[in-house]
Amino acid sequence: MLSNLNVVLFFLLGSGIFAFIGFKFWSLKVNPFRDFGIAIAMFGLAFLGWGLVVGLKPTELAMPVALSVLPFVLGFLFLVSAATFNWQKNNKILIFSIAIVFLAALFVLRTVVLPSDPHFSENGLLYFGAQPEVLILYVLAFGGAFMPALHVISTRITVWRQAALTRIFFNLIVLGGVILMVSENDSLQVLNSYILIVGFVGLLFNLGRGKIQVETK
């Protein structure tokens, strides 16, 4: 059996490392790194919210889980901004309009048309209880925005080792994040937590020591 404390500590670990890595990118003060850093920090805030939900175990889960998803949604928009930072203005406005419509459709779908049913498993794991149609939109939003933004970021990190490891560890987090959203199998989620922890700790060691070396032109 999993302890409630272990689940809370997992989310707090993810939240803290996301916040720290987000600050590291934000502190570079130039885009696309600044917006990418804000997005990562927003994901850290979402993890913090989910950790609080697990720790407090409120009777009604729908509202606190939905509130914790909001930073995730904001992070999506900042990822789009990072991925398109050097696009022409008209093209950037177009892609942002598409992103906003997409998020609005996702909100209506998950709250009105196909409401989510967040719940705890017998082992104390938090599941979002989203319908398949909603889950696929979550995955498209997360992976579809994260991967292009990560490509833009990593190609502008000038130290080859730092760039390569940044890709590897963030890819682990994207993979783990997708599994976290779509699976309701406790055994798989325990294994998935190790994948995410490797990604988090790997990023901490790769980017946490010294300054991230990037192109600023």
N, CA and C atoms as a LAMMPS dump frame, in Angstrom:
ITEM: TIMESTEP
0
ITEM: NUMBER OF ATOMS
651
ITEM: BOX BOUNDS ff ff ff
-5.0000000000000000e+02 5.0000000000000000e+02
-5.0000000000000000e+02 5.0000000000000000e+02
-5.0000000000000000e+02 5.0000000000000000e+02
ITEM: ATOMS id mol type element x y z
1 1 1 N 0.85 -1.203 0
2 1 2 C 0 0 0
3 1 3 C 0.88 1.246 0
4 2 1 N 0.433 2.233 -0.771
5 2 2 C 1.155 3.494 -0.813
6 2 3 C 0.71 4.371 0.348
7 3 1 N 1.636 5.113 0.918
8 3 2 C 1.239 6.034 1.974
9 3 3 C 0.87 7.373 1.366
10 4 1 N -0.1 8.02 2.003
11 4 2 C -0.523 9.338 1.556
12 4 3 C 0.645 10.301 1.554
13 5 1 N 1.535 10.163 2.527
14 5 2 C 2.682 11.056 2.634
15 5 3 C 3.597 10.926 1.412
16 6 1 N 3.811 9.693 0.936
17 6 2 C 4.672 9.493 -0.227
18 6 3 C 4.124 10.197 -1.455
19 7 1 N 2.814 10.148 -1.63
20 7 2 C 2.191 10.801 -2.783
21 7 3 C 2.334 12.317 -2.668
22 8 1 N 2.106 12.836 -1.472
23 8 2 C 2.258 14.283 -1.25
24 8 3 C 3.702 14.71 -1.519
25 9 1 N 4.658 13.941 -1.01
26 9 2 C 6.072 14.27 -1.21
27 9 3 C 6.444 14.235 -2.689
28 10 1 N 5.872 13.308 -3.439
29 10 2 C 6.134 13.251 -4.881
30 10 3 C 5.7 14.549 -5.559
31 11 1 N 4.478 14.988 -5.262
32 11 2 C 3.987 16.216 -5.887
33 11 3 C 4.788 17.432 -5.425
34 12 1 N 5.183 17.46 -4.163
35 12 2 C 5.97 18.587 -3.659
36 12 3 C 7.353 18.606 -4.293
37 13 1 N 7.949 17.43 -4.488
38 13 2 C 9.241 17.359 -5.175
39 13 3 C 9.122 17.926 -6.585
40 14 1 N 8.116 17.471 -7.319
41 14 2 C 7.908 17.979 -8.671
42 14 3 C 7.653 19.468 -8.68
43 15 1 N 6.84 19.936 -7.744
44 15 2 C 6.522 21.358 -7.671
45 15 3 C 7.77 22.198 -7.42
46 16 1 N 8.589 21.773 -6.455
47 16 2 C 9.785 22.537 -6.118
48 16 3 C 10.787 22.589 -7.256
49 17 1 N 11.005 21.455 -7.913
50 17 2 C 11.984 21.425 -9.01
51 17 3 C 11.461 22.183 -10.221
52 18 1 N 10.177 22.047 -10.53
53 18 2 C 9.589 22.84 -11.603
54 18 3 C 9.766 24.335 -11.319
55 19 1 N 9.48 24.751 -10.101
56 19 2 C 9.594 26.162 -9.745
57 19 3 C 11.043 26.644 -9.875
58 20 1 N 11.985 25.835 -9.401
59 20 2 C 13.396 26.225 -9.449
60 20 3 C 13.904 26.31 -10.889
61 21 1 N 13.596 25.292 -11.707
62 21 2 C 14.044 25.301 -13.101
63 21 3 C 13.344 26.419 -13.87
64 22 1 N 12.067 26.635 -13.561
65 22 2 C 11.357 27.744 -14.187
66 22 3 C 12.007 29.074 -13.873
67 23 1 N 12.415 29.258 -12.615
68 23 2 C 13.098 30.503 -12.23
69 23 3 C 14.437 30.65 -12.956
70 24 1 N 15.15 29.541 -13.131
71 24 2 C 16.441 29.588 -13.821
72 24 3 C 16.27 30.098 -15.252
73 25 1 N 15.244 29.592 -15.946
74 25 2 C 15.006 30.058 -17.313
75 25 3 C 14.482 31.488 -17.315
76 26 1 N 13.544 31.803 -16.413
77 26 2 C 12.983 33.148 -16.351
78 26 3 C 14.06 34.19 -16.077
79 27 1 N 15.031 33.842 -15.246
80 27 2 C 16.074 34.796 -14.854
81 27 3 C 17.001 35.168 -16.008
82 28 1 N 16.927 34.432 -17.119
83 28 2 C 17.716 34.818 -18.288
84 28 3 C 17.179 36.094 -18.921
85 29 1 N 15.922 36.426 -18.639
86 29 2 C 15.302 37.722 -18.978
87 29 3 C 15.045 37.937 -20.463
88 30 1 N 15.317 36.964 -21.309
89 30 2 C 15.054 37.11 -22.738
90 30 3 C 14.202 35.943 -23.212
91 31 1 N 13.421 36.206 -24.239
92 31 2 C 12.625 35.126 -24.813
93 31 3 C 13.418 34.385 -25.873
94 32 1 N 13.132 33.108 -26.035
95 32 2 C 11.979 32.341 -25.541
96 32 3 C 12.131 31.792 -24.125
97 33 1 N 13.301 32.03 -23.504
98 33 2 C 13.596 31.4 -22.212
99 33 3 C 12.706 31.921 -21.094
100 34 1 N 12.396 33.226 -21.13
101 34 2 C 11.562 33.793 -20.068
102 34 3 C 10.172 33.164 -20.062
103 35 1 N 9.529 33.101 -21.22
104 35 2 C 8.191 32.518 -21.278
105 35 3 C 8.215 31.024 -20.97
106 36 1 N 9.248 30.329 -21.421
107 36 2 C 9.382 28.916 -21.11
108 36 3 C 9.515 28.722 -19.598
109 37 1 N 10.29 29.576 -18.951
110 37 2 C 10.449 29.498 -17.506
111 37 3 C 9.146 29.727 -16.773
112 38 1 N 8.346 30.691 -17.25
113 38 2 C 7.045 30.945 -16.62
114 38 3 C 6.147 29.724 -16.768
115 39 1 N 6.172 29.092 -17.953
116 39 2 C 5.359 27.89 -18.179
117 39 3 C 5.746 26.783 -17.214
118 40 1 N 7.042 26.561 -17.049
119 40 2 C 7.512 25.508 -16.147
120 40 3 C 7.096 25.821 -14.707
121 41 1 N 7.196 27.092 -14.316
122 41 2 C 6.774 27.476 -12.967
123 41 3 C 5.278 27.255 -12.778
124 42 1 N 4.474 27.491 -13.829
125 42 2 C 3.035 27.242 -13.755
126 42 3 C 2.742 25.763 -13.534
127 43 1 N 3.519 24.902 -14.196
128 43 2 C 3.345 23.462 -13.962
129 43 3 C 3.7 23.113 -12.515
130 44 1 N 4.71 23.793 -11.976
131 44 2 C 5.053 23.586 -10.571
132 44 3 C 3.908 23.972 -9.655
133 45 1 N 3.202 25.051 -10.006
134 45 2 C 2.058 25.479 -9.202
135 45 3 C 0.931 24.454 -9.282
136 46 1 N 0.736 23.868 -10.475
137 46 2 C -0.281 22.822 -10.616
138 46 3 C 0.069 21.612 -9.751
139 47 1 N 1.338 21.208 -9.753
140 47 2 C 1.767 20.087 -8.923
141 47 3 C 1.541 20.396 -7.442
142 48 1 N 1.814 21.629 -7.046
143 48 2 C 1.592 22.027 -5.655
144 48 3 C 0.117 21.883 -5.296
145 49 1 N -0.755 22.323 -6.204
146 49 2 C -2.196 22.206 -5.954
147 49 3 C -2.623 20.764 -5.806
148 50 1 N -2.111 19.893 -6.681
149 50 2 C -2.475 18.472 -6.583
150 50 3 C -1.924 17.849 -5.308
151 51 1 N -0.736 18.288 -4.893
152 51 2 C -0.178 17.803 -3.635
153 51 3 C -1.041 18.196 -2.45
154 52 1 N -1.559 19.425 -2.478
155 52 2 C -2.436 19.879 -1.4
156 52 3 C -3.745 19.086 -1.385
157 53 1 N -4.258 18.792 -2.575
158 53 2 C -5.49 18.004 -2.651
159 53 3 C -5.276 16.627 -2.024
160 54 1 N -4.138 16.002 -2.357
161 54 2 C -3.841 14.681 -1.798
162 54 3 C -3.658 14.77 -0.288
163 55 1 N -2.967 15.812 0.166
164 55 2 C -2.7 15.941 1.591
165 55 3 C -3.941 16.253 2.406
166 56 1 N -4.812 17.117 1.872
167 56 2 C -5.992 17.537 2.622
168 56 3 C -7.189 16.612 2.415
169 57 1 N -7.215 15.924 1.263
170 57 2 C -8.307 15.006 0.915
171 57 3 C -9.688 15.622 1.173
172 58 1 N -10.033 16.685 0.469
173 58 2 C -11.355 17.292 0.658
174 58 3 C -12.461 16.337 0.208
175 59 1 N -13.624 16.503 0.798
176 59 2 C -14.752 15.639 0.448
177 59 3 C -15.166 15.85 -1
178 60 1 N -15.219 17.113 -1.419
179 60 2 C -15.572 17.466 -2.788
180 60 3 C -14.287 17.765 -3.56
181 61 1 N -13.99 16.953 -4.554
182 61 2 C -12.718 17.069 -5.277
183 61 3 C -12.799 17.925 -6.536
184 62 1 N -13.976 18.056 -7.117
185 62 2 C -14.091 18.674 -8.44
186 62 3 C -13.499 20.08 -8.48
187 63 1 N -13.869 20.926 -7.522
188 63 2 C -13.414 22.32 -7.553
189 63 3 C -11.918 22.456 -7.292
190 64 1 N -11.344 21.862 -6.21
191 64 2 C -9.904 22.024 -5.994
192 64 3 C -9.054 21.426 -7.112
193 65 1 N -9.491 20.318 -7.7
194 65 2 C -8.737 19.748 -8.819
195 65 3 C -8.814 20.668 -10.026
196 66 1 N -9.999 21.228 -10.287
197 66 2 C -10.154 22.156 -11.408
198 66 3 C -9.292 23.396 -11.22
199 67 1 N -9.24 23.921 -9.988
200 67 2 C -8.404 25.088 -9.712
201 67 3 C -6.927 24.774 -9.922
202 68 1 N -6.537 23.56 -9.577
203 68 2 C -5.142 23.161 -9.758
204 68 3 C -4.786 22.985 -11.231
205 69 1 N -5.802 22.738 -12.061
206 69 2 C -5.56 22.593 -13.492
207 69 3 C -5.326 23.956 -14.154
208 70 1 N -5.838 25.035 -13.561
209 70 2 C -5.719 26.362 -14.173
210 70 3 C -4.274 26.775 -14.443
211 71 1 N -3.322 26.602 -13.502
212 71 2 C -1.935 26.938 -13.824
213 71 3 C -1.392 26.118 -14.989
214 72 1 N -1.837 24.86 -15.097
215 72 2 C -1.444 24.012 -16.215
216 72 3 C -1.896 24.651 -17.534
217 73 1 N -3.12 25.188 -17.547
218 73 2 C -3.657 25.835 -18.748
219 73 3 C -2.862 27.098 -19.077
220 74 1 N -2.561 27.902 -18.067
221 74 2 C -1.765 29.108 -18.289
222 74 3 C -0.377 28.748 -18.807
223 75 1 N 0.189 27.67 -18.264
224 75 2 C 1.489 27.219 -18.742
225 75 3 C 1.46 26.862 -20.21
226 76 1 N 0.363 26.279 -20.667
227 76 2 C 0.198 25.948 -22.076
228 76 3 C 0.351 27.197 -22.95
229 77 1 N -0.278 28.296 -22.549
230 77 2 C -0.196 29.529 -23.336
231 77 3 C 1.228 30.082 -23.384
232 78 1 N 1.945 30.004 -22.272
233 78 2 C 3.322 30.472 -22.265
234 78 3 C 4.235 29.567 -23.095
235 79 1 N 3.925 28.271 -23.139
236 79 2 C 4.682 27.376 -24.02
237 79 3 C 4.463 27.753 -25.478
238 80 1 N 3.219 28.066 -25.839
239 80 2 C 2.932 28.508 -27.208
240 80 3 C 3.718 29.775 -27.521
241 81 1 N 3.776 30.691 -26.561
242 81 2 C 4.536 31.928 -26.753
243 81 3 C 6.018 31.642 -26.952
244 82 1 N 6.567 30.725 -26.158
245 82 2 C 7.982 30.376 -26.303
246 82 3 C 8.256 29.72 -27.65
247 83 1 N 7.356 28.85 -28.078
248 83 2 C 7.558 28.129 -29.338
249 83 3 C 7.466 29.042 -30.545
250 84 1 N 6.736 30.156 -30.425
251 84 2 C 6.498 31.048 -31.567
252 84 3 C 7.141 32.421 -31.37
253 85 1 N 8.14 32.516 -30.501
254 85 2 C 8.659 33.83 -30.116
255 85 3 C 9.219 34.621 -31.294
256 86 1 N 9.739 33.944 -32.315
257 86 2 C 10.339 34.661 -33.449
258 86 3 C 9.463 34.607 -34.702
259 87 1 N 8.195 34.243 -34.529
260 87 2 C 7.267 34.248 -35.654
261 87 3 C 6.848 35.679 -35.985
262 88 1 N 6.353 35.886 -37.206
263 88 2 C 5.783 37.18 -37.554
264 88 3 C 4.534 37.433 -36.713
265 89 1 N 4.259 38.7 -36.465
266 89 2 C 3.186 39.082 -35.544
267 89 3 C 1.844 38.478 -35.944
268 90 1 N 1.481 38.555 -37.229
269 90 2 C 0.187 38.044 -37.676
270 90 3 C 0.07 36.542 -37.44
271 91 1 N 1.142 35.818 -37.716
272 91 2 C 1.124 34.364 -37.503
273 91 3 C 1.023 34.021 -36.028
274 92 1 N 1.699 34.818 -35.202
275 92 2 C 1.649 34.564 -33.765
276 92 3 C 0.253 34.832 -33.214
277 93 1 N -0.382 35.902 -33.691
278 93 2 C -1.759 36.192 -33.264
279 93 3 C -2.687 35.062 -33.665
280 94 1 N -2.485 34.525 -34.882
281 94 2 C -3.328 33.436 -35.361
282 94 3 C -3.181 32.202 -34.478
283 95 1 N -1.951 31.811 -34.172
284 95 2 C -1.749 30.592 -33.378
285 95 3 C -2.254 30.781 -31.952
286 96 1 N -2.141 32.012 -31.413
287 96 2 C -2.673 32.268 -30.08
288 96 3 C -4.195 32.206 -30.085
289 97 1 N -4.812 32.696 -31.151
290 97 2 C -6.272 32.63 -31.256
291 97 3 C -6.735 31.182 -31.291
292 98 1 N -6.018 30.353 -32.055
293 98 2 C -6.352 28.929 -32.125
294 98 3 C -6.19 28.28 -30.745
295 99 1 N -5.098 28.635 -30.05
296 99 2 C -4.842 28.059 -28.73
297 99 3 C -5.928 28.434 -27.731
298 100 1 N -6.378 29.679 -27.768
299 100 2 C -7.41 30.138 -26.835
300 100 3 C -8.742 29.444 -27.12
301 101 1 N -9.079 29.309 -28.405
302 101 2 C -10.311 28.592 -28.767
303 101 3 C -10.224 27.138 -28.318
304 102 1 N -9.052 26.539 -28.509
305 102 2 C -8.841 25.153 -28.083
306 102 3 C -9.053 25.007 -26.586
307 103 1 N -8.473 25.907 -25.811
308 103 2 C -8.61 25.829 -24.352
309 103 3 C -10.041 26.085 -23.912
310 104 1 N -10.732 27.012 -24.585
311 104 2 C -12.129 27.279 -24.251
312 104 3 C -12.989 26.041 -24.518
313 105 1 N -12.725 25.382 -25.649
314 105 2 C -13.462 24.157 -25.98
315 105 3 C -13.174 23.07 -24.954
316 106 1 N -11.92 22.973 -24.532
317 106 2 C -11.547 21.98 -23.524
318 106 3 C -12.261 22.257 -22.204
319 107 1 N -12.336 23.522 -21.81
320 107 2 C -13.007 23.884 -20.553
321 107 3 C -14.488 23.518 -20.603
322 108 1 N -15.149 23.862 -21.698
323 108 2 C -16.578 23.557 -21.831
324 108 3 C -16.789 22.052 -21.842
325 109 1 N -15.921 21.333 -22.537
326 109 2 C -16.068 19.883 -22.642
327 109 3 C -15.926 19.205 -21.287
328 110 1 N -14.884 19.632 -20.496
329 110 2 C -14.609 18.952 -19.236
330 110 3 C -15.546 19.366 -18.105
331 111 1 N -16.195 20.518 -18.22
332 111 2 C -17.037 20.998 -17.126
333 111 3 C -18.533 20.883 -17.407
334 112 1 N -18.935 20.915 -18.688
335 112 2 C -20.356 20.942 -19.028
336 112 3 C -20.783 19.693 -19.798
337 113 1 N -20.07 19.416 -20.882
338 113 2 C -20.499 18.332 -21.773
339 113 3 C -20.131 16.964 -21.196
340 114 1 N -18.867 16.812 -20.825
341 114 2 C -18.372 15.543 -20.281
342 114 3 C -17.625 15.828 -18.972
343 115 1 N -18.341 16.081 -17.895
344 115 2 C -17.693 16.469 -16.634
345 115 3 C -16.717 15.413 -16.139
346 116 1 N -15.595 15.888 -15.618
347 116 2 C -14.61 14.978 -15.037
348 116 3 C -15.069 14.511 -13.67
349 117 1 N -14.554 13.368 -13.243
350 117 2 C -14.923 12.795 -11.941
351 117 3 C -13.642 12.455 -11.167
352 118 1 N -12.948 13.466 -10.63
353 118 2 C -11.709 13.187 -9.895
354 118 3 C -11.988 12.344 -8.655
355 119 1 N -11.045 11.443 -8.354
356 119 2 C -11.253 10.536 -7.228
357 119 3 C -9.914 9.962 -6.787
358 120 1 N -9.936 9.313 -5.628
359 120 2 C -8.75 8.641 -5.097
360 120 3 C -8.888 7.136 -5.303
361 121 1 N -7.762 6.5 -5.593
362 121 2 C -7.753 5.038 -5.638
363 121 3 C -7.663 4.498 -4.209
364 122 1 N -7.771 3.183 -4.083
365 122 2 C -7.656 2.573 -2.76
366 122 3 C -6.288 2.813 -2.134
367 123 1 N -5.271 3.023 -2.987
368 123 2 C -3.914 3.26 -2.483
369 123 3 C -3.602 4.731 -2.266
370 124 1 N -4.603 5.587 -2.427
371 124 2 C -4.415 7 -2.149
372 124 3 C -3.899 7.82 -3.313
373 125 1 N -3.891 7.265 -4.526
374 125 2 C -3.459 8.024 -5.693
375 125 3 C -4.603 8.872 -6.224
376 126 1 N -4.274 10.096 -6.64
377 126 2 C -5.276 11.005 -7.177
378 126 3 C -5.42 10.785 -8.677
379 127 1 N -6.655 10.562 -9.118
380 127 2 C -6.937 10.431 -10.542
381 127 3 C -7.903 11.531 -10.966
382 128 1 N -7.68 12.047 -12.167
383 128 2 C -8.463 13.191 -12.632
384 128 3 C -9.847 12.791 -13.122
385 129 1 N -10.023 11.54 -13.47
386 129 2 C -11.34 11.057 -13.854
387 129 3 C -11.907 11.721 -15.084
388 130 1 N -11.045 12.128 -16.012
389 130 2 C -11.513 12.782 -17.231
390 130 3 C -11.986 11.75 -18.245
391 131 1 N -12.964 12.135 -19.043
392 131 2 C -13.464 11.278 -20.104
393 131 3 C -12.42 11.173 -21.227
394 132 1 N -12.463 10.101 -22.033
395 132 2 C -11.45 9.915 -23.085
396 132 3 C -11.325 11.101 -24.034
397 133 1 N -12.462 11.713 -24.39
398 133 2 C -12.421 12.851 -25.303
399 133 3 C -11.682 14.033 -24.683
400 134 1 N -11.829 14.191 -23.37
401 134 2 C -11.134 15.273 -22.663
402 134 3 C -9.656 14.94 -22.516
403 135 1 N -9.366 13.689 -22.207
404 135 2 C -7.976 13.267 -22.032
405 135 3 C -7.149 13.502 -23.284
406 136 1 N -7.714 13.193 -24.452
407 136 2 C -6.952 13.363 -25.681
408 136 3 C -6.647 14.834 -25.912
409 137 1 N -7.55 15.721 -25.515
410 137 2 C -7.29 17.157 -25.649
411 137 3 C -6.219 17.609 -24.666
412 138 1 N -6.235 17.058 -23.445
413 138 2 C -5.177 17.365 -22.486
414 138 3 C -3.811 16.947 -23.037
415 139 1 N -3.748 15.748 -23.596
416 139 2 C -2.486 15.239 -24.129
417 139 3 C -2.014 16.101 -25.295
418 140 1 N -2.928 16.475 -26.175
419 140 2 C -2.567 17.325 -27.308
420 140 3 C -2.067 18.689 -26.837
421 141 1 N -2.728 19.242 -25.814
422 141 2 C -2.301 20.542 -25.289
423 141 3 C -0.921 20.454 -24.655
424 142 1 N -0.723 19.419 -23.842
425 142 2 C 0.538 19.279 -23.108
426 142 3 C 1.694 18.954 -24.048
427 143 1 N 1.568 17.825 -24.762
428 143 2 C 2.64 17.41 -25.652
429 143 3 C 2.792 18.31 -26.858
430 144 1 N 1.645 18.75 -27.43
431 144 2 C 1.692 19.565 -28.633
432 144 3 C 2.317 20.919 -28.433
433 145 1 N 2.224 21.46 -27.234
434 145 2 C 2.857 22.75 -26.947
435 145 3 C 4.257 22.574 -26.359
436 146 1 N 4.43 21.544 -25.545
437 146 2 C 5.707 21.36 -24.847
438 146 3 C 6.834 21.004 -25.812
439 147 1 N 6.573 20.075 -26.728
440 147 2 C 7.647 19.6 -27.591
441 147 3 C 8.192 20.69 -28.516
442 148 1 N 7.348 21.483 -29.195
443 148 2 C 7.903 22.575 -29.997
444 148 3 C 8.667 23.605 -29.166
445 149 1 N 8.128 23.94 -27.982
446 149 2 C 8.818 24.901 -27.118
447 149 3 C 10.156 24.34 -26.66
448 150 1 N 10.185 23.055 -26.309
449 150 2 C 11.436 22.424 -25.886
450 150 3 C 12.459 22.425 -27.016
451 151 1 N 12.005 22.189 -28.245
452 151 2 C 12.916 22.22 -29.392
453 151 3 C 13.534 23.607 -29.54
454 152 1 N 12.704 24.637 -29.441
455 152 2 C 13.206 26.008 -29.573
456 152 3 C 14.217 26.314 -28.475
457 153 1 N 13.9 25.915 -27.25
458 153 2 C 14.772 26.188 -26.115
459 153 3 C 16.101 25.439 -26.244
460 154 1 N 16.022 24.149 -26.486
461 154 2 C 17.233 23.326 -26.464
462 154 3 C 18.182 23.656 -27.613
463 155 1 N 17.653 24.103 -28.746
464 155 2 C 18.531 24.458 -29.858
465 155 3 C 19.259 25.772 -29.615
466 156 1 N 18.831 26.509 -28.595
467 156 2 C 19.484 27.771 -28.253
468 156 3 C 20.329 27.681 -26.991
469 157 1 N 20.456 26.477 -26.443
470 157 2 C 21.416 26.238 -25.363
471 157 3 C 22.753 25.901 -26.013
472 158 1 N 23.77 26.658 -25.683
473 158 2 C 25.024 26.587 -26.449
474 158 3 C 25.963 25.474 -25.999
475 159 1 N 25.783 24.943 -24.806
476 159 2 C 26.615 23.832 -24.342
477 159 3 C 25.936 22.539 -24.757
478 160 1 N 26.612 21.742 -25.612
479 160 2 C 25.977 20.562 -26.202
480 160 3 C 25.468 19.606 -25.143
481 161 1 N 26.274 19.292 -24.14
482 161 2 C 25.854 18.349 -23.105
483 161 3 C 24.623 18.857 -22.367
484 162 1 N 24.63 20.128 -22.031
485 162 2 C 23.502 20.711 -21.314
486 162 3 C 22.233 20.673 -22.162
487 163 1 N 22.364 20.948 -23.451
488 163 2 C 21.21 20.927 -24.356
489 163 3 C 20.66 19.512 -24.507
490 164 1 N 21.558 18.535 -24.716
491 164 2 C 21.129 17.149 -24.927
492 164 3 C 20.434 16.603 -23.687
493 165 1 N 21.008 16.838 -22.509
494 165 2 C 20.399 16.326 -21.276
495 165 3 C 19.085 17.037 -20.968
496 166 1 N 18.992 18.315 -21.335
497 166 2 C 17.734 19.037 -21.147
498 166 3 C 16.628 18.376 -21.954
499 167 1 N 16.931 18.012 -23.201
500 167 2 C 15.949 17.314 -24.036
501 167 3 C 15.563 15.965 -23.415
502 168 1 N 16.564 15.215 -23.016
503 168 2 C 16.306 13.866 -22.488
504 168 3 C 15.423 13.911 -21.251
505 169 1 N 15.778 14.759 -20.285
506 169 2 C 15.038 14.767 -19.025
507 169 3 C 13.648 15.399 -19.172
508 170 1 N 13.525 16.412 -20.014
509 170 2 C 12.193 16.961 -20.253
510 170 3 C 11.326 15.975 -21.025
511 171 1 N 11.933 15.211 -21.94
512 171 2 C 11.161 14.188 -22.646
513 171 3 C 10.63 13.138 -21.679
514 172 1 N 11.433 12.762 -20.686
515 172 2 C 10.953 11.831 -19.661
516 172 3 C 9.755 12.42 -18.918
517 173 1 N 9.81 13.713 -18.632
518 173 2 C 8.718 14.359 -17.905
519 173 3 C 7.464 14.432 -18.765
520 174 1 N 7.633 14.714 -20.057
521 174 2 C 6.468 14.73 -20.95
522 174 3 C 5.84 13.345 -21.024
523 175 1 N 6.674 12.316 -21.197
524 175 2 C 6.172 10.937 -21.223
525 175 3 C 5.448 10.601 -19.927
526 176 1 N 6.088 10.9 -18.794
527 176 2 C 5.47 10.624 -17.501
528 176 3 C 4.21 11.436 -17.28
529 177 1 N 4.213 12.686 -17.763
530 177 2 C 3.037 13.53 -17.613
531 177 3 C 1.836 12.992 -18.359
532 178 1 N 2.078 12.471 -19.558
533 178 2 C 0.982 11.875 -20.332
534 178 3 C 0.419 10.659 -19.601
535 179 1 N 1.316 9.797 -19.1
536 179 2 C 0.854 8.622 -18.352
537 179 3 C 0.092 9.046 -17.098
538 180 1 N 0.588 10.068 -16.422
539 180 2 C -0.071 10.573 -15.215
540 180 3 C -1.504 11 -15.506
541 181 1 N -1.722 11.579 -16.695
542 181 2 C -3.052 12.061 -17.035
543 181 3 C -3.997 10.959 -17.474
544 182 1 N -3.487 9.953 -18.201
545 182 2 C -4.4 9.03 -18.883
546 182 3 C -4.611 7.702 -18.166
547 183 1 N -3.666 7.276 -17.325
548 183 2 C -3.775 5.941 -16.719
549 183 3 C -4.397 6.001 -15.335
550 184 1 N -5.23 5.004 -15.019
551 184 2 C -5.775 4.853 -13.676
552 184 3 C -5.385 3.498 -13.099
553 185 1 N -4.177 3.072 -13.427
554 185 2 C -3.635 1.824 -12.905
555 185 3 C -2.569 2.159 -11.867
556 186 1 N -2.792 1.772 -10.617
557 186 2 C -1.878 2.144 -9.543
558 186 3 C -0.467 1.614 -9.769
559 187 1 N -0.339 0.377 -10.216
560 187 2 C 0.988 -0.207 -10.418
561 187 3 C 1.756 0.561 -11.489
562 188 1 N 1.065 0.908 -12.573
563 188 2 C 1.712 1.687 -13.634
564 188 3 C 2.106 3.065 -13.125
565 189 1 N 1.25 3.683 -12.317
566 189 2 C 1.557 5.024 -11.822
567 189 3 C 2.729 5.016 -10.847
568 190 1 N 2.885 3.943 -10.097
569 190 2 C 4.061 3.849 -9.221
570 190 3 C 5.329 3.802 -10.061
571 191 1 N 5.328 2.969 -11.101
572 191 2 C 6.485 2.916 -12.008
573 191 3 C 6.686 4.261 -12.7
574 192 1 N 5.589 4.883 -13.08
575 192 2 C 5.663 6.179 -13.748
576 192 3 C 6.253 7.249 -12.837
577 193 1 N 5.981 7.138 -11.536
578 193 2 C 6.54 8.126 -10.603
579 193 3 C 8.063 8.08 -10.613
580 194 1 N 8.645 6.89 -10.827
581 194 2 C 10.098 6.786 -10.899
582 194 3 C 10.633 7.452 -12.167
583 195 1 N 9.894 7.306 -13.271
584 195 2 C 10.286 7.987 -14.505
585 195 3 C 10.297 9.496 -14.293
586 196 1 N 9.24 10 -13.665
587 196 2 C 9.15 11.442 -13.424
588 196 3 C 10.236 11.916 -12.461
589 197 1 N 10.504 11.137 -11.435
590 197 2 C 11.545 11.532 -10.475
591 197 3 C 12.913 11.586 -11.15
592 198 1 N 13.206 10.611 -12.022
593 198 2 C 14.466 10.656 -12.781
594 198 3 C 14.521 11.923 -13.621
595 199 1 N 13.4 12.27 -14.27
596 199 2 C 13.365 13.497 -15.06
597 199 3 C 13.585 14.735 -14.213
598 200 1 N 12.909 14.809 -13.068
599 200 2 C 13.041 15.971 -12.187
600 200 3 C 14.474 16.113 -11.654
601 201 1 N 14.984 15.026 -11.095
602 201 2 C 16.324 15.083 -10.494
603 201 3 C 17.387 15.309 -11.571
604 202 1 N 17.192 14.696 -12.748
605 202 2 C 18.123 14.92 -13.847
606 202 3 C 18.171 16.38 -14.264
607 203 1 N 17.007 17.015 -14.362
608 203 2 C 16.976 18.446 -14.692
609 203 3 C 17.657 19.276 -13.619
610 204 1 N 17.424 18.901 -12.369
611 204 2 C 18.027 19.651 -11.269
612 204 3 C 19.55 19.619 -11.353
613 205 1 N 20.13 18.443 -11.61
614 205 2 C 21.58 18.33 -11.69
615 205 3 C 22.121 18.949 -12.978
616 206 1 N 21.356 18.858 -14.056
617 206 2 C 21.831 19.378 -15.336
618 206 3 C 21.768 20.897 -15.417
619 207 1 N 20.676 21.482 -14.908
620 207 2 C 20.462 22.919 -15.069
621 207 3 C 20.591 23.705 -13.771
622 208 1 N 20.601 23.002 -12.646
623 208 2 C 20.604 23.695 -11.365
624 208 3 C 21.944 24.247 -10.944
625 209 1 N 23.023 23.731 -11.55
626 209 2 C 24.365 24.16 -11.16
627 209 3 C 24.876 25.199 -12.147
628 210 1 N 25.062 26.406 -11.693
629 210 2 C 25.594 27.467 -12.543
630 210 3 C 24.549 28.014 -13.496
631 211 1 N 24.994 28.842 -14.426
632 211 2 C 24.111 29.516 -15.358
633 211 3 C 23.85 28.647 -16.571
634 212 1 N 22.623 28.723 -17.089
635 212 2 C 22.292 28.043 -18.344
636 212 3 C 22.902 28.855 -19.479
637 213 1 N 23.731 28.216 -20.288
638 213 2 C 24.428 28.922 -21.366
639 213 3 C 23.554 28.923 -22.616
640 214 1 N 23.133 30.118 -23.04
641 214 2 C 22.187 30.21 -24.154
642 214 3 C 22.592 31.311 -25.131
643 215 1 N 22.034 31.202 -26.344
644 215 2 C 22.121 32.287 -27.316
645 215 3 C 21.138 33.377 -26.902
646 216 1 N 21.55 34.627 -27.029
647 216 2 C 20.68 35.739 -26.677
648 216 3 C 20.363 36.62 -27.866
649 217 1 N 20.844 36.231 -29.051
650 217 2 C 20.601 37.046 -30.261
651 217 3 C 19.204 36.763 -30.795
